Amino acid sequence: MTPIQFPGLGIEVTINPVAFSIFGKDVYWYGIIIACGFLMAVAFCSRQSPKLGIKQDDILDMLFFAVPMALVGARLYYVIFYQDLYRDANGAFQWSKAIAIWDGGIAIYGGIIASVLTGAVFCKVKKISFWAMADTASYGFLIGQLVGRWGNFVNQEAYGGPCTALWRMGLTKGGSYIEVHPTFLYESLWNLAGLAVLYFIVRPRRKFDGELFLSYVLWYGLGRVWIEGMRTDSLYLFHTGIRVSQGLAGISAIAALTAILFRLRRQKHTPRPLYVETVNTDQAEQQEQTQEKE
């Protein structure tokens, strides 16, 4: 357990990655922080969902499927691009290590992809607007990521290359002291700013269902492109020098921007009501019919 320093700011903290133990089993701060981020995301999304035409019960029902699938997706994404970590000396793939998620090794992009696919199936079955649900979930993605990155801080991971700026972070790795970019902090602050942009700017001016989600993909992609370029622990495309998350972030940001411009243009020529407006209209008609019967 070594201290984490911000020498330019005069800050030094020492944090034990283990928060406490139960019956001899260690409980790590990383897991606690991730759980807190998840609960905060669920609470915020549940409060905002009626504004987008989504019932709170539908949010909770979807989580029963989306959460386990997100864990599977996050682990699968990591294992695919770090296959060598799960092979023995003879090159044989060790499935027991691959499924041992409790030993660490997940990738947020895999979790997001799995969550979106699960949400699409759920909405199809429940006859709910997928894009309205995706708009609601976009808040949760940002909150979960901005909080979850502090788990990386406790674990002294997800940092960048050498840095001499005022806010540089000092760590002791391999017996050597290094001063690096606190990329965990950059991404946390970027996601916080993204949450503010979505809530205060995009949502009040929303023209079509899915605009919040596409804006989230655009914002997160832009941030991940430059932040990932600073990190020293990136996943690479097999044995190439291409950073997987950086490439995926750039492609997803371009795709999201293209989709936003296309949808705005189509909405201008063939306006369609938002899902929440349709839901409110249906509810008003049902109330009128009920009152007439009475």
Disulfide bonds with the S-S distance in Angstrom:
none
